[in-house]
């Protein structure tokens, strides 16, 4: 089984190369975002913090709100389940 061993070594080397490349890119990103060259967490540009809700603020808890689009989606799914059950 020398091919399996050689193949895994190639994969390991590639993984190490990718890891080093990622570390270099993260360092560049920290410099660009003003975090300096030191460590620290990199803020993700794709995840925004959730706005505080009434429950988070300690306000009065009310009924849950479901948008009309979500209601329509749930209704369509339920109708599809009914049709599926009626065909049996």
N, C-alpha and C positions, 0 to 999 in steps of 0.2 A: 504493500500500500504506500509506496513512496509518492505517488501522485497526489493523494489526499493530504499528506503531510506538506508537500511542496505547495499545494494549492492553498492550504491554510496559512502558510508563511507569507505568501503573496497577499492574501487578504489582510493579515495582520500588519504588514508593511503599509499597505494602502490605507488601512484604518488609522495608523499612526500619522501618516502624511496628512490625511484629512483633519485629524485632531489638531495637529500643529497649525494647519492653515486656518482652522476655525479660531484658534487662540489668537493668531495674528490679526484676523479680521475683527475679533471682539476688542482687541486693544485699539485698533484704528477707530472703531465705532465709539469707544469711550473718549478718545481724543476729540472726535468730531462733535460729540454731544456735550463736551465740556467736563467730562468726568476725570480728565487727566490721564496719565499713564498708569496710575495705581489701580488696585483692585476695586471691587465693588460690583453691585448688580447693575446690569444693563437694562434700562427701561425698554420694554417692547413697544415699538411704534404701532402695533396692531391691536393692543389691548388698552382700552380707555377705562379709567376707574368708573365704577357704577355710581350714578347720582344717588344721594341719600334718599331713602323713602320715608314715609310717615312712621313706619314701624321702627326704622333705624333711629329716627329723631325722638322716639318715645311718644309720638302723637297717638291720636285715637285710631284704633284698628277698625277698619270698615270691611265691607264686602270686597271680594276680589273682583277686579275689572277684567273682562275678557273682550278683546276688540271684535268688531263685527267680522273681520276677516277670519279670525280664529274660530268664531262661532260657526261661520259658514263651512270652514274646513272640518270641524268636529261633526257638523250635521251631515256633510257629505260622507264622511267615514262611517257614521252610524247607519245611514241609508244603505251603504254598500254592505255592511254587516247584515242588515235585515234581508237584503236581496239574496245574499249568499246563503243565509239560513233558510229562506223560503224555497230555494231551489232544491234543497235536500229532500 
